[in-house]
Amino acid sequence: MTPHEMSVDEAVDRAVELATGGRRTVLGIVGAPGAGKSTLARRIVVAVDDALGSGTAVQVPMDGFHLSNAALDALGRHDRKGAIDTFDADGYVALVRRLVGAGEPDQADGHGPVVWAPDFDRRVDEPVAGSIPVPPSTRLVVSEGNYLLDDSAPWATLRDLVTETWFCTVDETVRVDRLVGRHMRHGRDHEAARRWAVEVDGVNAARVAPTVIRASRTVRT
């Protein structure tokens, strides 16, 4: 069965609704490279904070669990960066589990531990540890990435941890054009940018696409 499709505006309204519950919600946003996951996640965080107060929502990207470039070089995987085996999957799942547990009602008074999450700095193309604070008072954690609905271990564990997982859908031409522009902004010429978008990102997109059947909802971005 195809998941119910939402517009971006409907998705934002739904996120605000999720954030008003008594327990912390972890919302997963998944999709192929260039599908607009990070843009949607940022928009949701801004909208939720505007509606319910600053700090109500926090964005925690899966990209913070990229293996470092040095590690990818050592493993011989740098030319496939972004593939499922270029992430610390167990570390990411462990963080999501901590984020769920740290939001239990008895810790929502703001006196529990802050969970520190890594970010990803596109300027240097590296993960940055301990960059994103998630206090116990945060009601909505938005985490986006390619493989949140993958059925391999340990990724499949995420479906029992997150409250909902939304799949971003977009026209293929738009998606590839976004990727080419992104890669060019970070130093590749047009030919190299398009080659990476089609040959490397394209392989990852093909793996992500079938996972839409496991999404709670889809969002047209």
Backbone as CSV, one residue per row, in Angstrom:
resi,resn,N_x,N_y,N_z,CA_x,CA_y,CA_z,C_x,C_y,C_z
1,MET,0.842,-1.196,0.000,0.000,0.000,0.000,0.882,1.253,0.000
2,THR,0.514,2.235,-0.824,1.271,3.482,-0.879,0.922,4.345,0.337
3,PRO,1.912,4.843,1.060,1.621,5.701,2.221,0.881,6.969,1.808
4,HIS,0.122,7.519,2.732,-0.603,8.774,2.499,0.387,9.890,2.162
5,GLU,0.086,10.658,1.093,0.983,11.747,0.678,0.525,13.069,1.262
6,MET,1.487,13.846,1.764,1.228,15.175,2.309,1.971,16.212,1.486
7,SER,1.439,17.426,1.475,2.202,18.569,0.985,3.184,18.991,2.079
8,VAL,4.116,19.868,1.735,5.050,20.365,2.739,4.293,21.091,3.854
9,ASP,3.307,21.889,3.505,2.537,22.613,4.525,1.810,21.645,5.448
10,GLU,1.247,20.591,4.886,0.567,19.582,5.715,1.562,18.872,6.619
11,ALA,2.758,18.628,6.094,3.791,17.983,6.904,4.186,18.856,8.090
12,VAL,4.321,20.146,7.855,4.662,21.066,8.944,3.563,21.061,10.005
13,ASP,2.318,21.111,9.584,1.203,21.086,10.545,1.219,19.790,11.354
14,ARG,1.499,18.680,10.696,1.560,17.405,11.392,2.701,17.387,12.401
15,ALA,3.834,17.956,12.040,4.972,17.996,12.956,4.643,18.811,14.205
16,VAL,3.969,19.928,14.038,3.552,20.734,15.198,2.636,19.908,16.088
17,GLU,1.741,19.158,15.480,0.840,18.288,16.246,1.620,17.249,17.038
18,LEU,2.612,16.625,16.394,3.423,15.616,17.079,4.163,16.215,18.276
19,ALA,4.603,17.456,18.137,5.397,18.102,19.183,4.568,18.500,20.397
20,THR,3.257,18.466,20.281,2.406,18.866,21.411,2.066,17.701,22.331
21,GLY,2.526,16.499,21.995,2.246,15.346,22.842,3.028,15.391,24.143
22,GLY,2.655,14.542,25.073,3.305,14.540,26.380,4.666,13.882,26.382
23,ARG,4.945,13.078,25.361,6.223,12.383,25.281,7.049,12.927,24.113
24,ARG,8.336,12.734,24.191,9.187,13.149,23.077,8.871,12.305,21.844
25,THR,8.838,12.973,20.697,8.660,12.308,19.413,9.966,12.385,18.636
26,VAL,10.389,11.258,18.088,11.503,11.251,17.141,10.899,11.008,15.765
27,LEU,11.034,11.994,14.901,10.482,11.945,13.552,11.609,11.680,12.567
28,GLY,11.482,10.628,11.787,12.466,10.322,10.769,12.025,10.852,9.415
29,ILE,12.950,11.448,8.695,12.684,11.907,7.336,13.694,11.227,6.417
30,VAL,13.188,10.488,5.451,14.036,9.659,4.606,13.774,9.983,3.140
31,GLY,14.705,9.620,2.295,14.553,9.844,0.866,15.897,9.717,0.186
32,ALA,15.870,9.706,-1.124,17.099,9.593,-1.908,17.950,10.847,-1.756
33,PRO,19.241,10.770,-2.085,20.071,11.979,-2.087,19.441,13.056,-2.968
34,GLY,19.356,14.282,-2.439,18.786,15.382,-3.191,17.277,15.486,-3.131
35,ALA,16.627,14.665,-2.314,15.163,14.664,-2.251,14.597,15.825,-1.436
36,GLY,15.445,16.546,-0.713,14.965,17.678,0.075,14.747,17.384,1.538
37,LYS,15.396,16.336,2.040,15.214,15.923,3.428,15.648,16.992,4.422
38,SER,16.859,17.516,4.233,17.391,18.505,5.177,16.596,19.800,5.137
39,THR,16.182,20.204,3.937,15.386,21.427,3.805,14.063,21.286,4.535
40,LEU,13.409,20.136,4.379,12.146,19.898,5.079,12.369,19.858,6.584
41,ALA,13.434,19.197,7.027,13.708,19.106,8.464,13.925,20.493,9.060
42,ARG,14.691,21.343,8.375,14.920,22.704,8.882,13.619,23.486,8.956
43,ARG,12.790,23.351,7.936,11.518,24.082,7.934,10.634,23.634,9.088
44,ILE,10.621,22.341,9.357,9.816,21.821,10.465,10.303,22.370,11.798
45,VAL,11.605,22.356,12.019,12.149,22.837,13.296,11.793,24.304,13.512
46,VAL,11.943,25.123,12.484,11.606,26.543,12.599,10.128,26.722,12.908
47,ALA,9.271,25.989,12.206,7.830,26.133,12.396,7.394,25.682,13.788
48,VAL,7.953,24.575,14.246,7.596,24.073,15.577,8.063,25.039,16.660
49,ASP,9.273,25.537,16.528,9.777,26.492,17.521,8.977,27.786,17.503
50,ASP,8.562,28.229,16.320,7.736,29.436,16.239,6.385,29.220,16.918
51,ALA,5.842,28.019,16.765,4.514,27.736,17.312,4.536,27.419,18.800
52,LEU,5.584,26.747,19.268,5.575,26.196,20.623,6.712,26.678,21.516
53,GLY,7.625,27.464,20.964,8.711,27.993,21.774,10.062,27.467,21.334
54,SER,11.070,28.324,21.440,12.414,27.971,21.018,12.933,26.741,21.756
55,GLY,13.542,25.826,21.014,14.102,24.624,21.615,13.146,23.458,21.694
56,THR,11.893,23.677,21.275,10.937,22.573,21.294,11.360,21.475,20.326
57,ALA,11.934,21.878,19.188,12.375,20.919,18.176,13.861,21.078,17.900
58,VAL,14.517,19.968,17.598,15.945,19.953,17.268,16.152,19.029,16.075
59,GLN,17.004,19.452,15.156,17.345,18.641,13.991,18.636,17.881,14.262
60,VAL,18.590,16.561,14.075,19.759,15.701,14.278,19.972,14.881,13.008
61,PRO,20.915,15.259,12.145,21.083,14.566,10.864,21.822,13.242,10.979
62,MET,21.375,12.265,10.211,22.104,11.007,10.107,23.502,11.228,9.544
63,ASP,23.685,12.295,8.764,24.985,12.569,8.144,26.098,12.777,9.166
64,GLY,25.738,13.095,10.408,26.752,13.209,11.444,27.470,11.895,11.707
65,PHE,26.914,10.796,11.176,27.522,9.484,11.371,28.246,8.976,10.125
66,HIS,28.520,9.884,9.173,29.476,9.555,8.118,30.787,9.114,8.763
67,LEU,31.407,8.096,8.219,32.785,7.802,8.619,33.679,8.933,8.125
68,SER,34.752,9.200,8.848,35.659,10.279,8.445,36.309,9.947,7.107
69,ASN,36.802,10.967,6.451,37.489,10.742,5.181,38.710,9.843,5.345
70,ALA,39.406,10.011,6.462,40.575,9.159,6.710,40.153,7.692,6.842
71,ALA,39.046,7.461,7.542,38.559,6.089,7.694,38.104,5.525,6.350
72,LEU,37.441,6.337,5.540,36.998,5.875,4.229,38.183,5.560,3.324
73,ASP,39.231,6.374,3.418,40.440,6.091,2.655,41.034,4.746,3.069
74,ALA,41.104,4.518,4.361,41.690,3.279,4.873,40.873,2.056,4.449
75,LEU,39.559,2.241,4.350,38.666,1.141,3.972,38.498,1.007,2.465
76,GLY,39.021,1.959,1.709,38.866,1.927,0.267,37.459,2.250,-0.206
77,ARG,36.754,3.100,0.556,35.355,3.404,0.225,35.106,4.878,-0.077
78,HIS,36.168,5.680,-0.148,35.975,7.127,-0.295,35.266,7.471,-1.602
79,ASP,35.492,6.670,-2.636,34.862,6.961,-3.922,33.391,6.552,-3.942
80,ARG,32.896,6.014,-2.819,31.477,5.651,-2.687,30.840,6.363,-1.493
81,LYS,31.429,7.469,-1.070,30.931,8.149,0.118,29.443,8.451,-0.014
82,GLY,28.702,8.075,1.001,27.250,8.206,0.968,26.551,6.868,0.847
83,ALA,27.296,5.810,0.460,26.726,4.468,0.423,26.445,3.998,1.843
84,ILE,25.616,2.990,1.966,25.148,2.571,3.294,26.285,2.092,4.194
85,ASP,27.349,1.547,3.597,28.465,1.058,4.408,29.522,2.121,4.662
86,THR,29.192,3.389,4.416,30.120,4.486,4.732,29.632,5.279,5.938
87,PHE,28.687,4.693,6.683,28.162,5.312,7.903,28.406,4.399,9.105
88,ASP,28.489,5.004,10.276,28.532,4.254,11.529,27.084,3.972,11.931
89,ALA,26.517,2.919,11.348,25.101,2.615,11.542,24.781,2.286,12.998
90,ASP,25.624,1.488,13.638,25.361,1.126,15.033,25.401,2.354,15.934
91,GLY,26.323,3.264,15.645,26.388,4.495,16.435,25.142,5.337,16.277
92,TYR,24.634,5.422,15.050,23.420,6.207,14.809,22.224,5.597,15.528
93,VAL,22.054,4.296,15.413,20.930,3.636,16.086,21.031,3.830,17.597
94,ALA,22.237,3.726,18.136,22.427,3.934,19.573,22.031,5.347,19.984
95,LEU,22.372,6.335,19.148,21.982,7.715,19.461,20.467,7.874,19.449
96,VAL,19.804,7.325,18.445,18.342,7.437,18.392,17.721,6.796,19.624
97,ARG,18.257,5.661,20.044,17.738,5.010,21.250,17.931,5.914,22.479
98,ARG,19.070,6.568,22.571,19.306,7.500,23.684,18.343,8.683,23.620
99,LEU,18.113,9.191,22.414,17.216,10.343,22.261,15.800,9.998,22.690
100,VAL,15.360,8.801,22.380,14.030,8.360,22.805,13.980,8.254,24.330
101,GLY,14.966,7.603,24.921,14.971,7.405,26.366,15.135,8.684,27.148
102,ALA,15.914,9.630,26.617,16.157,10.890,27.328,14.955,11.811,27.304
103,GLY,13.932,11.457,26.532,12.739,12.291,26.484,11.585,11.737,27.271
104,GLU,11.840,10.761,28.133,10.761,10.208,28.945,10.166,11.290,29.844
105,PRO,8.866,11.181,30.186,8.198,12.236,30.950,8.892,12.627,32.252
106,ASP,9.538,11.666,32.937,10.166,12.003,34.209,11.450,12.810,34.025
107,GLN,11.882,12.996,32.756,13.065,13.800,32.505,12.722,15.104,31.792
108,ALA,11.448,15.350,31.572,11.028,16.502,30.787,11.033,17.811,31.577
109,ASP,11.488,17.764,32.828,11.535,18.992,33.623,12.801,19.803,33.344
110,GLY,13.630,19.288,32.423,14.827,20.030,32.050,16.039,19.727,32.892
111,HIS,15.936,18.797,33.846,17.054,18.514,34.750,17.802,17.231,34.390
112,GLY,17.365,16.558,33.336,18.060,15.356,32.914,19.292,15.696,32.090
113,PRO,19.986,14.671,31.602,21.207,14.909,30.824,20.909,15.429,29.424
114,VAL,21.781,16.281,28.941,21.735,16.704,27.546,22.388,15.613,26.704
115,VAL,21.748,15.240,25.612,22.344,14.305,24.668,23.028,15.127,23.578
116,TRP,24.306,14.863,23.351,25.066,15.587,22.337,25.165,14.734,21.083
117,ALA,24.748,15.300,19.961,24.751,14.588,18.684,25.784,15.190,17.741
118,PRO,26.317,14.406,16.839,27.265,14.944,15.850,26.531,15.641,14.704
119,ASP,27.219,16.553,14.062,26.704,17.221,12.871,27.617,16.863,11.701
120,PHE,27.294,17.363,10.511,28.153,17.152,9.347,28.435,18.501,8.711
121,ASP,29.709,18.818,8.538,30.130,20.101,7.976,30.457,19.909,6.500
122,ARG,29.564,20.378,5.632,29.774,20.204,4.196,30.956,21.021,3.676
123,ARG,31.349,22.056,4.419,32.474,22.868,3.958,33.772,22.069,3.957
124,VAL,33.908,21.170,4.926,35.113,20.342,4.984,34.801,18.876,4.699
125,ASP,33.504,18.580,4.462,33.070,17.232,4.097,33.407,16.206,5.177
126,GLU,33.199,16.609,6.442,33.532,15.742,7.569,32.460,15.836,8.663
127,PRO,32.249,14.729,9.408,31.390,14.793,10.593,32.080,15.556,11.711
128,VAL,31.282,16.177,12.578,31.824,16.944,13.704,31.133,16.458,14.977
129,ALA,31.890,15.803,15.831,31.310,15.194,17.032,30.826,16.243,18.026
130,GLY,29.840,15.868,18.833,29.397,16.694,19.958,28.973,18.085,19.587
131,SER,28.247,18.243,18.483,27.924,19.575,17.965,26.501,20.034,18.270
132,ILE,25.582,19.095,18.443,24.154,19.439,18.548,23.637,19.021,19.918
133,PRO,23.302,19.992,20.787,22.737,19.629,22.093,21.242,19.343,21.990
134,VAL,20.820,18.251,22.607,19.393,17.925,22.677,19.024,17.817,24.152
135,PRO,18.489,18.891,24.739,18.123,18.850,26.155,16.894,17.980,26.385
136,PRO,16.681,17.520,27.611,15.538,16.639,27.880,14.192,17.308,27.654
137,SER,14.159,18.631,27.636,12.904,19.348,27.413,12.472,19.371,25.946
138,THR,13.348,18.966,25.025,12.997,18.937,23.598,11.896,17.926,23.363
139,ARG,10.845,18.370,22.683,9.688,17.501,22.454,9.727,16.807,21.103
140,LEU,10.398,17.402,20.109,10.443,16.815,18.776,11.883,16.793,18.280
141,VAL,12.377,15.610,17.999,13.683,15.453,17.354,13.431,15.037,15.911
142,VAL,13.957,15.811,14.980,13.797,15.517,13.558,15.131,15.008,13.033
143,SER,15.144,13.769,12.564,16.393,13.179,12.077,16.191,12.709,10.648
144,GLU,17.063,13.187,9.746,16.885,12.874,8.335,18.095,12.119,7.798
145,GLY,17.825,11.227,6.844,18.907,10.469,6.234,18.371,9.520,5.175
146,ASN,19.288,8.918,4.437,18.892,8.055,3.326,18.320,6.718,3.772
147,TYR,18.850,6.152,4.844,18.660,4.718,5.076,17.799,4.383,6.294
148,LEU,16.991,5.314,6.731,16.210,5.108,7.948,15.160,4.009,7.804
149,LEU,14.812,3.653,6.567,13.816,2.604,6.341,14.429,1.356,5.711
150,ASP,15.753,1.285,5.670,16.405,0.100,5.118,16.097,-1.102,6.004
151,ASP,15.975,-2.282,5.379,15.585,-3.462,6.165,16.769,-4.306,6.607
152,SER,17.999,-3.810,6.406,19.171,-4.539,6.877,19.487,-4.131,8.317
153,ALA,20.261,-4.993,8.998,20.687,-4.680,10.359,21.859,-3.698,10.307
154,PRO,21.932,-2.741,11.244,20.992,-2.488,12.335,19.897,-1.473,11.985
155,TRP,19.849,-1.034,10.710,18.923,0.030,10.333,17.468,-0.323,10.629
156,ALA,17.110,-1.593,10.448,15.718,-1.999,10.635,15.217,-1.732,12.049
157,THR,16.133,-1.643,12.999,15.769,-1.354,14.393,15.085,0.000,14.529
158,LEU,15.406,0.924,13.634,14.893,2.291,13.754,13.380,2.361,13.683
159,ARG,12.751,1.444,12.965,11.295,1.503,12.799,10.565,1.319,14.114
160,ASP,11.202,0.640,15.074,10.581,0.466,16.395,10.925,1.607,17.345
161,LEU,11.834,2.490,16.946,12.263,3.577,17.820,11.589,4.900,17.486
162,VAL,11.437,5.189,16.197,10.871,6.483,15.796,9.348,6.415,15.810
163,THR,8.726,7.577,16.005,7.267,7.641,16.051,6.669,7.536,14.657
164,GLU,7.205,8.314,13.726,6.787,8.253,12.329,8.027,8.448,11.458
165,THR,7.989,7.892,10.242,9.046,8.121,9.268,8.402,8.559,7.960
166,TRP,8.804,9.735,7.484,8.236,10.300,6.259,9.230,10.175,5.118
167,PHE,8.725,9.848,3.946,9.564,9.655,2.763,9.371,10.832,1.820
168,CYS,10.459,11.526,1.499,10.395,12.666,0.585,10.404,12.175,-0.858
169,THR,9.433,12.645,-1.646,9.380,12.301,-3.062,9.545,13.570,-3.891
170,VAL,10.210,13.437,-5.035,10.512,14.598,-5.867,10.738,14.125,-7.296
171,ASP,10.485,14.987,-8.259,10.771,14.673,-9.649,12.258,14.349,-9.810
172,GLU,12.563,13.311,-10.577,13.940,12.834,-10.703,14.872,13.885,-11.306
173,THR,14.394,14.618,-12.281,15.233,15.648,-12.888,15.584,16.731,-11.881
174,VAL,14.606,17.132,-11.082,14.843,18.137,-10.043,15.853,17.607,-9.031
175,ARG,15.702,16.354,-8.644,16.595,15.756,-7.646,18.041,15.758,-8.137
176,VAL,18.261,15.329,-9.368,19.623,15.277,-9.901,20.193,16.681,-10.063
177,ASP,19.380,17.624,-10.533,19.856,19.009,-10.678,20.268,19.590,-9.323
178,ARG,19.511,19.279,-8.277,19.886,19.739,-6.930,21.255,19.195,-6.538
179,LEU,21.469,17.917,-6.813,22.743,17.298,-6.443,23.904,17.896,-7.223
180,VAL,23.705,18.114,-8.505,24.769,18.716,-9.311,25.140,20.083,-8.753
181,GLY,24.131,20.888,-8.438,24.393,22.201,-7.862,25.116,22.110,-6.534
182,ARG,24.716,21.151,-5.700,25.370,20.972,-4.390,26.836,20.606,-4.569
183,HIS,27.105,19.649,-5.443,28.484,19.207,-5.631,29.353,20.309,-6.236
184,MET,28.768,21.121,-7.090,29.530,22.241,-7.659,29.833,23.296,-6.607
185,ARG,28.891,23.534,-5.706,29.140,24.504,-4.624,30.265,24.043,-3.715
186,HIS,30.535,22.748,-3.701,31.578,22.228,-2.828,32.811,21.784,-3.608
187,GLY,33.012,22.414,-4.797,34.314,22.318,-5.426,34.441,21.500,-6.691
188,ARG,33.415,20.722,-7.071,33.532,19.936,-8.292,33.125,20.775,-9.499
189,ASP,33.759,20.511,-10.653,33.284,21.156,-11.872,31.995,20.462,-12.325
190,HIS,31.342,21.020,-13.352,30.015,20.517,-13.722,30.053,19.050,-14.138
191,GLU,31.048,18.677,-14.909,31.132,17.296,-15.372,31.318,16.326,-14.214
192,ALA,32.234,16.656,-13.312,32.478,15.787,-12.162,31.269,15.753,-11.234
193,ALA,30.605,16.888,-11.072,29.423,16.960,-10.210,28.304,16.085,-10.758
194,ARG,28.077,16.154,-12.054,27.004,15.347,-12.645,27.358,13.861,-12.606
195,ARG,28.608,13.541,-12.837,29.026,12.137,-12.787,28.793,11.555,-11.393
196,TRP,29.147,12.318,-10.347,28.938,11.833,-8.976,27.444,11.693,-8.682
197,ALA,26.657,12.687,-9.127,25.212,12.666,-8.871,24.539,11.460,-9.510
198,VAL,25.014,11.072,-10.693,24.389,9.970,-11.423,24.980,8.622,-11.029
199,GLU,26.300,8.551,-10.933,26.953,7.253,-10.750,27.074,6.834,-9.290
200,VAL,27.301,7.790,-8.394,27.457,7.452,-6.976,26.141,7.664,-6.238
201,ASP,25.632,8.887,-6.280,24.346,9.149,-5.631,23.232,8.309,-6.252
202,GLY,23.341,8.033,-7.554,22.305,7.259,-8.232,22.187,5.843,-7.695
203,VAL,23.313,5.224,-7.390,23.292,3.876,-6.801,22.591,3.907,-5.446
204,ASN,22.892,4.918,-4.647,22.274,5.026,-3.324,20.779,5.308,-3.446
205,ALA,20.405,6.142,-4.417,18.991,6.445,-4.636,18.211,5.180,-4.992
206,ALA,18.839,4.302,-5.785,18.173,3.062,-6.184,17.930,2.156,-4.982
207,ARG,18.815,2.223,-4.003,18.602,1.415,-2.797,17.501,2.009,-1.926
208,VAL,17.433,3.322,-1.886,16.465,3.993,-1.016,15.043,3.891,-1.564
209,ALA,14.886,3.979,-2.872,13.557,4.092,-3.475,12.560,3.018,-3.018
210,PRO,12.909,1.736,-2.984,11.920,0.726,-2.607,11.473,0.796,-1.143
211,THR,12.241,1.510,-0.313,11.889,1.551,1.113,10.674,2.428,1.383
212,VAL,10.159,3.116,0.369,8.992,3.983,0.547,7.799,3.197,1.084
213,ILE,7.721,1.898,0.793,6.567,1.116,1.237,6.513,0.985,2.752
214,ARG,7.643,1.242,3.421,7.666,1.156,4.882,7.477,2.506,5.569
215,ALA,7.255,3.555,4.800,7.090,4.903,5.365,5.703,5.063,5.982
216,SER,5.635,5.931,6.995,4.348,6.289,7.583,3.546,7.143,6.611
217,ARG,4.226,8.099,5.967,3.627,9.027,5.033,4.686,9.424,4.016
218,THR,4.249,10.002,2.907,5.180,10.599,1.967,4.938,12.097,1.910
219,VAL,5.990,12.819,1.551,5.903,14.280,1.430,6.445,14.680,0.071
220,ARG,5.632,15.369,-0.724,6.073,15.837,-2.031,6.889,17.094,-1.857
221,THR,8.202,17.031,-2.128,9.098,18.159,-1.931,9.506,18.782,-3.247
